[in-house]
Amino acid sequence: FYIDYAGFYRDFAVRGAARKAEEYFSKGISLFESAKLTKEPEYAAALCQFGLYYRDQGYFSAALEVEQKALKYQKRLLDEHSPDIADTYGTIGLLEYDLDMMDKAEEDTLTALNIYRELYSEQHESVATSYNNLGLIYASIPGREQEAADMYFRSLNIRLNLYNRQPHLKLAESYNNLALLYKRSGYNKQARECYDQAMAIYDELGAVIEDLANVLDNSANLAMDEGDDKRAYNEAMLGLSIRNSISPDSYNCSF
């Protein structure tokens, strides 16, 4: 019950919810340990959730420590090609990316990718996500931009097939990442096309979420480079209004 409550508060973006989530995660995991239930798969799953909570809060080192602990227990309990183990390797890879540990991030993300490819066909969202994450890693390493583009396009093509070229949030993610890479490489025209495609997807889905605000901020920065100050201002203000509309100050879980 503590872990379930923690998951609820982790996803409940209101004031005080993060503290509640951490409190309940800590209580639930302590109960597993005091009851000597660390050999239960639910214990490793609770650790994984706790690690994701820490990542959401920006506590990357703490998250990595918890996820590595979870992986150690998963390896004792599960088949080495379990999708749960692949998920944990993927999370660890992202955390190592967050911590600028690029060699380790690449290694663990490739491990996740290889497990997914053995479990599923190439046309699977978990495979697409792994390619996308490799793109993030390569885009952060000078001289590996072409590899990043290759990974992003692999991810995008899988997602286009999976979702029948219909609007989907994962497609918007792919277009945004490609746009960032294009802009960094000086290909502003291609970056503009990708940002516009991403924003069109959010618009068609009616998804007024923080990811859209991030795309609007990125597009506004590109508009400034393009000399379109009016567009830059309008998009930056729209991104701000979206963030204000989902501000956690409307409710209070601090009690």
C-alpha atoms as one frame of an Amber mdcrd trajectory, in Angstrom:
protein
   0.000   0.000   0.000   2.828   2.410   0.797   4.383   1.850  -2.637   1.001
   2.322  -4.338   0.417   5.576  -2.473   3.951   6.704  -3.329   3.313   6.098
  -7.020   0.124   8.139  -6.822   1.845  11.093  -5.188   4.818  10.836  -7.574
   2.456  11.374 -10.500   0.307  13.955  -8.688   2.054  17.206  -9.624   0.864
  19.379  -6.744   2.557  21.170  -3.870   3.746  18.755  -1.203   3.175  15.642
  -3.316   6.888  14.972  -3.909   7.602  14.895  -0.175   4.686  12.497   0.337
   5.958  10.238  -2.456   9.433  10.013  -0.948   8.002   9.338   2.499   5.824
   6.469   1.295   8.512   4.960  -0.941  10.905   4.929   2.019   8.311   3.337
   4.315   7.333   0.678   1.795  10.907  -0.319   0.993  11.802  -0.380   4.707
   8.888  -2.752   5.332  10.088  -5.101   2.582  13.531  -5.155   4.157  12.432
  -5.541   7.787  10.088  -8.373   6.782  12.968 -10.027   4.885  11.001  -9.928
   1.638  13.864  -8.714  -0.531  13.643 -11.895  -2.622  10.173 -10.908  -3.808
   9.974  -9.385  -7.318   7.791  -6.622  -5.845  10.776  -5.402  -3.823  12.907
  -4.866  -6.923   9.914  -3.242  -8.642   9.510  -0.844  -5.694  13.183   0.092
  -5.943  12.752   0.792  -9.662   9.806   3.090  -8.956  11.758   4.877  -6.219
  14.618   5.439  -8.660  12.231   6.922 -11.222  10.898   9.244  -8.520  14.424
  10.462  -7.756  15.070  11.028 -11.469  11.862  13.062 -11.786  13.103  15.213
  -8.904  16.525  15.680 -10.509  18.366  13.588  -7.889  20.287  11.665 -10.515
  23.018  10.194  -8.312  20.491   8.926  -5.757  18.334   7.532  -8.571  21.279
   5.717 -10.138  22.209   4.118  -6.813  18.653   2.854  -6.273  18.274   1.584
  -9.852  21.584  -0.275  -9.665  20.423  -1.892  -6.432  17.162  -2.867  -8.132
  19.080  -4.407 -11.040  21.182  -6.489  -8.648  18.032  -8.018  -7.141  16.338
  -8.430 -10.522  19.288 -10.445 -11.790  18.839 -12.852  -8.864  15.097 -13.209
  -9.394  14.434 -12.916 -13.119  15.610 -14.320 -16.412  18.475 -12.238 -17.771
  16.379 -11.421 -20.845  13.413 -10.212 -18.814  11.752  -7.023 -20.084  11.938
  -5.704 -16.495  15.711  -6.040 -16.568  15.807  -4.323 -19.961  13.688  -1.486
 -18.556  16.099  -1.050 -15.645  19.138  -1.020 -17.944  17.363   1.627 -20.012
  16.671   3.771 -16.947  20.257   3.372 -15.743  21.484   4.441 -19.176  19.380
   7.605 -19.024  20.660   8.401 -15.534  24.251   7.941 -16.661  23.429  10.283
 -19.550  22.058  12.795 -17.028  25.289  12.478 -15.044  27.476  12.895 -18.176
  28.768   9.304 -17.921  28.461   8.800 -21.651  30.511   5.625 -22.078  28.483
   3.821 -19.408  25.255   5.327 -20.725  25.967   3.949 -24.193  26.903   0.511
 -22.835  23.788   0.112 -20.666  21.425   1.528 -23.278  22.817  -0.919 -25.843
  22.279  -3.733 -23.343  18.639  -2.692 -23.001  18.292  -2.450 -26.789  19.746
  -5.915 -27.354  17.358  -7.488 -24.842  14.379  -5.727 -26.409  15.406  -6.847
 -29.881  15.616 -10.456 -28.690  12.221 -10.223 -26.985  10.335  -8.302 -29.628
  10.536  -7.536 -33.298  12.339  -4.432 -34.479   8.942  -2.747 -34.748   8.333
  -2.175 -31.033   8.123   1.007 -28.964  10.758  -0.214 -26.496  13.196  -0.645
 -29.390  12.286   2.811 -30.717  12.814   4.310 -27.254  16.257   2.705 -26.983
  17.270   4.130 -30.363  15.966   7.515 -29.259  17.996   7.339 -26.041  21.131
   6.393 -27.977  20.459   9.455 -30.113  20.425  11.618 -26.985  23.743  10.142
 -25.902  25.481  10.476 -29.269  24.171  14.017 -29.744  25.997  14.962 -26.529
  29.356  13.618 -27.731  31.277  15.896 -30.110  31.880  14.231 -33.464  29.074
  11.691 -33.128  26.263  13.837 -34.470  25.757  11.630 -37.531  25.332   8.585
 -35.310  22.790  10.556 -33.295  20.864  11.386 -36.466  20.913   7.732 -37.518
  19.477   6.655 -34.140  16.798   9.362 -34.198  15.706   8.376 -37.699  15.557
   4.695 -36.748  13.354   5.600 -33.803  11.176   7.898 -35.902  10.668   5.321
 -38.665   9.645   2.625 -36.195   7.169   5.005 -34.593   5.737   6.091 -37.944
   5.052   2.430 -38.716   3.751   1.577 -35.251   1.290   4.448 -35.139   0.320
   4.296 -38.824   1.586   7.847 -39.344  -1.199   9.113 -37.083  -0.561  11.795
 -34.442   1.148  10.363 -31.356   3.131  11.905 -28.498   6.103   9.640 -29.224
   6.276  10.998 -32.758   6.299  14.537 -31.379   9.211  13.536 -29.139  11.147
  12.216 -32.138  10.563  15.372 -34.182  11.638  17.584 -31.285  14.876  15.646
 -30.776  15.678  15.772 -34.472  14.984  19.500 -34.500  17.390  20.067 -31.612
  20.097  18.158 -33.449  19.454  20.001 -36.709  19.611  23.393 -34.975  22.828
  22.504 -33.179  24.334  21.469 -36.530  23.227  24.688 -38.225  20.410  23.203
 -40.324  17.763  25.694 -39.317  15.367  24.946 -42.180  15.170  21.265 -41.281
  14.888  22.143 -37.594  11.935  24.433 -38.333  10.153  21.681 -40.261  10.578
  19.247 -37.363   9.404  21.714 -34.719   6.335  22.536 -36.803   5.555  18.833
 -37.183   5.881  18.290 -33.445   3.614  21.236 -32.604   1.035  20.120 -35.173
   0.850  16.738 -33.404   0.238  18.333 -30.005  -2.379  20.592 -31.553  -4.208
  17.714 -33.251  -4.164  15.666 -30.044  -5.217  18.635 -27.917  -2.294  17.839
 -25.620  -1.575  20.962 -23.566   1.280  19.471 -21.548   4.774  20.398 -20.412
   6.369  18.594 -23.365   4.566  21.029 -25.666   5.880  23.934 -23.579   9.406
  22.579 -24.062   8.927  22.368 -27.832   7.558  25.912 -27.882  10.630  27.141
 -25.983  12.936  25.367 -28.431  11.016  26.728 -31.400  11.146  30.236 -29.917
  14.935  29.996 -29.669  15.092  28.992 -33.319  12.760  31.853 -34.269  15.202
  34.288 -32.646  17.998  32.888 -34.818  15.690  33.279 -37.817  15.094  36.938
 -36.934  11.390  36.357 -36.291  11.139  38.109 -32.927   7.334  38.198 -32.978
   7.098  34.426 -33.357   9.762  33.932 -30.711   7.842  36.119 -28.239   4.471
  34.495 -28.949   5.802  30.968 -28.594   7.743  31.754 -25.431   4.644  33.331
 -23.873   2.486  30.381 -24.886   4.981  27.984 -23.317   4.906  30.054 -20.124
   1.110  30.064 -20.043   1.059  26.263 -20.386   3.434  25.894 -17.462   1.339
  28.298 -15.391  -1.807  26.306 -16.217  -0.272  23.087 -14.879   1.392  24.735
 -11.897   1.230  22.627  -8.727   0.062  25.581  -6.659  -3.630  24.886  -7.235
  -3.660  22.121  -4.638  -1.727  21.407  -1.500  -0.578  18.019  -0.222   1.868
  19.473   2.272  -0.124  18.328   5.314
